[in-house]
Amino acid sequence: MTILVVTGTGTEIGKTIVTAAVAAACAERRVAVLKPAQTGLAPGEPGDAAEVVRLAGAHVTAVELARFPEPLAPETAARRAGMTPVRPFEIAEAAQKLATEHDLVLVEGAGGLLVRYDERGATLADAARLMAAPALVVAPAGLGTLNATALTTEALRTRGLTCLGVVVGSMPAVPDLASRCNVEDLPVSAGAPLLGVVPAGAGALAPSDFRARAGSWLAPELGGNRRSG
């Protein structure tokens, strides 16, 4: 596995922190993080790819293909700004180029799997198909996550894409009943293994603490040492 697409069931669920955790857990490898479309930030402001580098370490190369100022879906943000959208082939080409120089390329999407990137309705799933890359699905912990995760993984399968597994992006320190049950039920709903549980607030840790702890949140498939169950 050289290219891994990090997607999710929606926005603000921890994709960037999960991406950083995987990058940190793979500190012995040459890692690149590719953000195809960063929205909601002005030029010069640090984006998601820069946050991954800050948390995971200097062994990570950060690449951002496009930036749109309004915090909207990539296609909408590009259209409103009068800017050229990002096409799936551009994402695939950039990731494949990075893969020639890195051991692992993490492609972090915007929002959920089927968010539109251009006026033709292209999505991150289309880029993943061009790359023949598996997807890691980031999901929230609480009530409603089982349905959203099942829909996302079903969309992957219907497009002939592989779901490597699911990671809970932000587990509360004191999880409620639904969150506790969902940790057990997510693999069943997803039809894919649970490969990690990242605690809420992980992104606020000092980078040294984040790097030291990242491996304990993730399964061996993602470079960590977390045991299932």
N, C-alpha and C positions, 0 to 999 in steps of 0.2 A: 504494500500500500504506500504509494508515493504521494497521491493527492487525496485529500479528505475534505468533503464539503460539510461545513457546519451550518445546519439550518435549524429551524425550530417551529413550534406550533403558533408563534405569534411574535410580537415585539416586546421589548423590555422584560425578557424572561431569563436573561443570563448568557446569551450566546457568546458575547465577547469575553466574559469571565471564564466560561468553559473553554473557549479557544485558547485563552492564556494559560489555563491549567494544563491543557494537553501539551502546549508548547513548553511549559516549565517542566512537566514530567518527562519530556524528551530532550532534556538539556544536553545529553551526550550526542545528539544528532544535529545536523544542519537543518534548521527549520525556517520556513518562510510563511508569513501570513498575508493573504491577498484579500483586500476588501474591494469588491467590484464597484460598489456605489455607496458612498458616505453621504447621508443627507442630514440637514439640520445644523450644519456648522459653516462658519465663515472661513475663508482662506486663512491658513496659518494656525487655526485652532487645532489642538491634538484630537485626532479621531480614534476610532476603534482599533485600527491597526497599531497606532502609536501606544495605545493603552496596553495592548498585548505585549509589546516590547518592554514597556515600563514594568509590568508585573512579572513577565517570564524571563527576561534577561537579554543580554546583548548578543546571544547566539541566534536571535530571531531577526530575520530580514522582513521589513514591513513595506508593502506595496499597496497603494490606493489608485484605482483606475480613474474614478471620477468623483467629483464632489458637487452636490447641489445644495443651495442655501436653506431651503425650507424643509422642515421635518415631516416629510411625506413619503409615500411609496416612490421608488426610484423613477418610474415612468411619469408619474404626476409631477414630481419635483423637477425633472428635466424639462418637461413640457412648459411648466409655468415659468421656468427661468430662461426659456428660449435656448436651451442647451441641447447638445446631441446626447441621446441616451446611450447606455452601455448595452452592447449586443452580446448574446451568448458566445459567439465565436471569439469575441475579444477576450472574454473571461477565460475561455478554454485555452486560447493561445498564450495568454499571460501566465496561466497556471502551468501549462506544459513547458514554457520557457524556464520558469522558476524550478521546475522539477529536474531540469538538466543540471542544476547547480546546487540543489538541496536534497536532503534525504526525505523530507516531509514538507508538503505544501498544504496549509490549512486555508480553505476558501470560505470566508465567513459571509453569509448572505445577509440581506436586509429584511427584517420582518419575518414572515413565514415563507414556506416553501414556494407557494404559488403567487407571491407578490409580483406584479408586472414590472419588468425592466424597460420595455420599449413599447411603442405604439402597436406592434404586432402581437402583443400579449406574451412575449417570451418571458420565461421565468428562470430561476436558478436551477430548476429541474432540467431545463433544456441545456444549460451549460454543463450540468453534471453528466448528461447523456453524451455530449460531445467529448468529454474527458474520460468517459467510462469509469467515473469515480464513485465510490460508495459515499453514503451520507450518514452523518451523525445527527440525531434529532435531539434538540434541547427542549425540555418541557418543564412547565411549572409544577410545583408540588401539590397544589390544592385542588379543591373541588372543581370538576369540569375538565381536568387534564386528561382523563382517560379517553373521552370522546375526541378531543382535539388531537391527541397523539395518534389514535387509531385512524383518523382521517388523513393525517400527514403521512403515516407509513403506508396506508392504502394507496395514496396518490403516488408514492415512490414505486410501489410494486406494479401498479397499472402502467407505469412508464418504463418498466423493465429495469428499474434502478435498485441497487442493493442498499438496505438499511443496515449499517454496521451495528447500531444499537441506539439506546436512549440514555441521556444524562439529565438528571434533575438539576436545573440551573441555579436554584436558590431554595435550599431547605431551611425552614425556620429553626431557630435554636430550640424552641419548644413547639414541635409540630402538633397540629390538631389531629383529630381522629382521621379525617379524610386524607391528610398528608401521609400519615403513618400507613394507612391501608394502601394508598396509591403506590408506595415504594414496592409493595408486594404485587400489586395488580398491573403495573405499567408493562412489564414484559409480556403479559398475556394479551393486553389490549393492543400493544404494538406489534406483536409477533416477532419481537427482537429482544435481545438481552438488555438488561439494565447495566450500563457500563460505568456509572458514576453517580455520585450525589455530592454536589457542591454546596457548602453551607452558605446561608444568607450572610451578606456582609463580607464575603471573601475578598471582594475587590477593594475593600477599605484597609486590608492588612498591609503592613509594610512589605515591600517587594521581597525582602529576604525571608520573611515569614511565609509569604504566599508560596515561594519556590520550595521552601522546606516542607510545606504541608500538601502541596498539590498532588503528589503521588498517592497520598492516602485517600484522596477523594475518588480516584479513577482506577478502573480495572486494568489488568495487564495489557489488554488489547490496545489501550490508550497510553501505555508507558507507565502506568501506576502499579500499585500493589494492593489495591482494595479487593477484598474477597467478597463474593456475592453472598447474598443472604443477610 
